[in-house]
């Protein structure tokens, strides 16, 4: 009788444990679905299961012959100087990249946000289809897009500065450019390079362009905040402590509003695009746009009525800004902020 009771008890325990595990999984799936429903990270099931749009590796990019379609490949960009532990990056090459002789195409470094991954730009941000459409309209030419890792993991947040979270700024401004120069056949940095991003990546694009204007002379900020932030409530004290070791002067040296007040950027161009319902980034753009204009930056701004902090806004922002960016990079004739 005791043995039967033990067996019944054991079965009930296993059943309860199984139900508990299932409940936890369902809760996690529900939370993930809620995040995805808001940001639209994974438009399809195949995307959610890990398809990142890549068709090969750096070897594929080097050995592919002339072709009529673009190619997205996965590459490893080591943090040799920064010692930043980065995830794999993606590179988009338009059809013209494979012409013989090869043209020296310009580069746009594309930054993601947090939570996020480098392939967000392809999976949810429509970067490949946007660049493909641009290439079809321009004889196969488009900028080469390099999509590096910003944070080191899905939920990490470096704000693209060197801190206890990792030497992200050194990685993005030393290791990534060194890789591009050594491994890709593209134009040299400076007037032919731009940097653009969404959310955290948007703020990073402004920050890195202002701090490294010998590398980048054009930036695109799609829904970024005014500067580095350690917390969602924009507590500046937490940011100074967490990212800058308590140094206010170091923090100021990484604040776009301060940099724009201290320096002139007469060769720089910047595109701001943000939804009016995206409170923090909308306020940031309203602050930074006039400062950028006063600092001599050729500035374009688009406010999307009712737009929120989602890929619907960010993918459209890249589409809107690409002709203008390409014109500034010398790839196509210059256009105004509203396009041709």
C-alpha positions in Angstrom: 0.0 0.0 0.0 2.9 2.4 0.8 4.5 1.6 -2.5 1.3 2.5 -4.4 1.0 5.7 -2.5 4.6 6.6 -3.3 4.1 5.9 -7.0 1.0 8.0 -7.1 2.7 10.9 -5.2 5.7 10.7 -7.6 3.4 10.8 -10.7 1.6 13.9 -9.3 5.0 15.6 -8.5 6.2 14.9 -12.1 3.0 16.2 -13.5 3.1 19.4 -11.4 6.8 20.0 -12.3 5.9 19.5 -16.0 3.0 21.9 -15.8 5.2 24.4 -14.0 7.9 24.2 -16.8 5.2 24.6 -19.4 3.8 27.6 -17.6 7.2 29.2 -17.4 7.8 28.6 -21.2 4.4 30.0 -22.0 5.1 33.1 -19.9 8.5 33.6 -21.7 6.9 33.1 -25.1 4.1 35.6 -24.1 6.7 38.2 -23.0 8.8 37.6 -26.2 5.7 37.9 -28.4 4.8 41.2 -26.7 8.3 42.6 -27.4 8.1 41.3 -30.9 4.6 42.7 -31.4 5.8 46.2 -30.4 9.2 46.3 -32.2 8.4 43.9 -35.0 11.9 42.2 -34.7 10.8 39.0 -36.5 8.2 39.6 -39.3 8.0 35.8 -40.0 8.4 32.5 -38.2 11.4 31.7 -40.3 13.1 34.9 -39.1 12.2 34.1 -35.5 13.9 30.6 -35.9 17.1 32.2 -36.9 17.2 33.0 -40.6 19.3 36.2 -40.8 19.3 36.7 -44.5 23.0 35.9 -45.0 24.0 33.8 -48.0 27.6 33.0 -47.2 30.9 34.1 -45.6 33.7 36.5 -46.3 35.2 33.9 -48.7 31.9 34.0 -50.6 32.2 37.8 -50.9 35.8 37.6 -52.1 35.3 34.8 -54.7 31.9 35.6 -56.2 32.0 36.6 -59.8 29.9 39.2 -61.5 26.3 39.0 -60.6 23.0 40.8 -61.1 21.8 40.5 -57.5 23.1 41.6 -54.1 24.8 39.4 -51.5 24.6 39.4 -47.7 27.3 37.5 -45.9 28.2 36.8 -42.3 31.6 37.9 -41.2 33.7 37.9 -38.0 35.2 41.2 -37.0 37.7 40.5 -34.2 38.3 43.1 -31.5 42.1 43.0 -31.8 42.7 46.5 -30.5 39.6 46.9 -28.3 39.4 43.4 -27.0 35.6 43.8 -27.3 33.8 40.4 -27.5 31.6 40.9 -30.5 29.0 38.7 -32.2 29.2 38.1 -35.9 28.5 41.0 -38.3 26.8 41.2 -41.6 27.9 42.8 -44.9 25.6 43.8 -47.8 27.3 44.1 -51.2 25.2 45.5 -54.1 25.5 44.0 -57.6 28.1 46.6 -58.7 30.5 45.4 -56.0 31.2 42.3 -58.1 31.9 44.2 -61.3 35.3 43.8 -62.9 37.2 46.1 -62.4 35.6 46.6 -59.0 34.4 50.1 -58.2 35.4 51.6 -54.9 31.9 51.9 -53.4 31.1 54.0 -50.3 30.3 52.5 -46.9 27.5 52.9 -44.5 28.1 51.3 -41.1 24.6 50.3 -39.7 24.1 50.0 -36.0 21.4 48.1 -34.1 19.8 48.8 -30.7 19.2 47.0 -27.5 17.8 44.4 -27.2 19.0 43.5 -30.6 21.4 41.8 -33.0 23.3 43.0 -36.1 21.0 41.1 -38.4 18.0 43.2 -37.2 18.7 45.5 -40.0 18.2 42.8 -42.6 15.5 40.7 -40.8 13.3 43.5 -39.5 14.7 46.7 -41.0 14.4 45.9 -44.7 18.0 47.2 -45.3 18.7 44.7 -48.1 15.5 45.3 -50.0 15.9 49.1 -49.5 19.4 49.0 -50.9 18.4 46.6 -53.7 15.7 49.0 -54.8 18.2 51.8 -54.7 20.6 49.8 -56.8 18.0 48.9 -59.4 17.3 52.6 -59.9 21.0 53.4 -60.2 22.6 50.9 -62.5 23.4 48.3 -59.8 25.3 50.7 -57.5 24.6 51.3 -53.9 26.7 51.7 -50.7 28.2 48.7 -49.1 26.4 48.2 -45.8 28.4 46.9 -42.8 26.3 45.8 -39.8 28.6 45.2 -36.8 27.7 44.2 -33.2 27.3 47.1 -30.8 26.7 45.4 -27.5 28.2 41.9 -27.3 25.0 40.1 -26.4 21.2 40.4 -27.0 20.4 42.3 -23.9 23.7 44.1 -23.1 23.9 47.9 -23.5 27.2 49.6 -24.2 25.9 52.9 -25.5 28.9 52.7 -27.9 31.4 54.0 -25.3 34.4 52.4 -23.6 33.2 51.3 -20.1 32.9 48.4 -17.8 30.3 47.1 -20.4 33.1 46.7 -22.9 35.3 48.9 -25.2 32.6 49.4 -27.8 33.7 52.8 -29.0 37.2 51.5 -29.7 35.8 48.5 -31.4 33.5 50.5 -33.7 36.0 53.2 -34.6 39.2 51.1 -34.7 38.6 47.4 -35.2 35.6 47.7 -37.5 37.3 50.3 -39.8 40.5 48.2 -39.9 38.5 45.2 -40.9 36.7 47.1 -43.7 40.0 48.5 -45.0 41.7 45.1 -45.0 38.9 42.8 -46.1 36.5 44.8 -48.3 37.1 46.5 -51.6 35.6 49.9 -50.8 36.4 53.6 -50.7 38.6 54.9 -47.9 37.1 56.4 -44.7 36.1 60.0 -44.5 34.0 61.7 -47.1 32.9 58.2 -48.5 31.8 56.7 -45.2 28.5 57.2 -43.2 27.2 55.7 -40.0 23.5 55.2 -39.3 21.4 53.4 -36.7 18.1 52.9 -35.0 17.3 53.5 -31.3 20.5 53.0 -29.3 22.3 52.8 -32.7 20.8 56.1 -33.7 22.3 57.9 -30.7 25.6 56.0 -31.3 25.7 57.2 -34.9 25.5 60.9 -33.9 27.9 60.4 -31.1 30.5 58.5 -33.1 30.3 60.8 -36.1 30.9 63.9 -33.9 33.7 62.3 -32.0 35.4 60.7 -35.1 34.7 63.1 -37.9 37.8 61.9 -39.8 36.0 58.5 -40.2 32.5 59.7 -40.9 31.1 62.8 -42.5 27.5 61.7 -42.7 25.2 60.2 -40.0 21.6 58.9 -39.8 19.8 59.0 -36.5 16.5 57.0 -36.5 14.8 57.3 -33.1 17.9 57.8 -30.9 18.0 59.5 -27.6 20.0 62.7 -26.9 23.0 60.9 -25.6 24.2 57.8 -23.6 21.8 56.6 -20.9 22.2 53.8 -18.3 18.6 53.6 -17.4 15.2 54.0 -19.0 14.4 57.0 -16.7 17.2 59.0 -18.2 19.0 59.4 -14.8 22.2 61.2 -15.6 23.8 60.4 -12.3 23.4 56.7 -13.0 24.9 57.2 -16.5 27.9 59.0 -15.2 28.6 56.3 -12.6 27.9 53.3 -14.8 29.6 54.3 -18.1 32.1 57.0 -17.1 33.4 56.0 -13.7 31.9 59.0 -12.1 33.7 61.5 -14.4 31.4 64.3 -15.5 34.0 65.6 -17.9 34.2 62.2 -19.6 30.5 62.1 -19.8 30.3 65.6 -21.3 32.9 64.5 -23.9 30.3 61.9 -25.0 27.2 64.1 -25.1 26.2 65.2 -28.6 24.6 68.4 -27.2 27.9 69.4 -25.6 30.0 68.4 -28.6 27.7 70.4 -30.9 28.2 73.5 -28.7 32.0 73.1 -28.5 32.9 72.4 -32.2 32.0 73.3 -35.8 31.3 70.5 -38.2 31.3 72.2 -41.6 31.8 69.0 -43.7 29.2 67.0 -41.7 25.7 66.0 -42.7 23.0 64.5 -40.5 19.6 63.0 -41.1 17.2 62.8 -38.1 13.9 60.8 -38.4 11.7 59.9 -35.5 8.0 59.3 -34.6 6.1 62.0 -32.8 4.7 59.4 -30.4 8.3 58.2 -29.5 8.6 60.6 -26.6 12.3 60.5 -25.6 13.8 60.3 -29.1 11.3 63.0 -30.4 12.4 65.4 -27.6 16.1 64.5 -28.4 15.6 65.4 -32.1 14.0 68.7 -31.2 17.0 69.5 -29.1 19.8 68.2 -31.4 18.5 69.4 -34.8 18.9 73.2 -34.1 22.2 72.6 -32.4 23.4 70.6 -35.4 22.4 73.4 -37.7 24.2 76.0 -35.6 27.3 73.8 -35.6 27.4 73.9 -39.4 26.0 70.5 -40.1 23.9 70.0 -43.3 20.8 68.8 -41.4 17.6 67.0 -42.6 14.8 66.1 -40.2 11.6 64.1 -40.6 9.0 63.8 -37.9 6.6 60.9 -38.5 3.1 61.8 -37.2 2.0 59.2 -34.6 5.1 57.1 -35.2 6.4 55.0 -32.3 9.7 53.3 -31.3 9.3 50.5 -33.9 10.9 49.1 -37.1 8.0 50.5 -39.1 9.5 54.0 -38.5 13.2 52.9 -38.6 13.0 50.9 -41.9 11.1 53.8 -43.5 13.8 56.2 -42.2 16.5 54.3 -43.9 14.5 54.3 -47.1 13.9 58.0 -46.9 17.5 58.9 -46.1 19.4 56.6 -48.4 19.2 58.8 -51.6 20.4 61.8 -49.6 23.2 59.8 -47.9 24.3 58.3 -51.2 24.5 61.7 -52.7 26.6 63.1 -49.9 29.0 60.1 -50.3 29.5 60.9 -53.9 27.8 57.8 -55.3 24.9 59.5 -57.0 24.0 63.2 -57.6 23.2 65.2 -54.6 19.5 65.5 -53.6 17.6 67.6 -51.1 16.2 66.4 -47.8 12.9 65.4 -49.5 14.6 63.3 -52.2 15.0 63.9 -56.0 
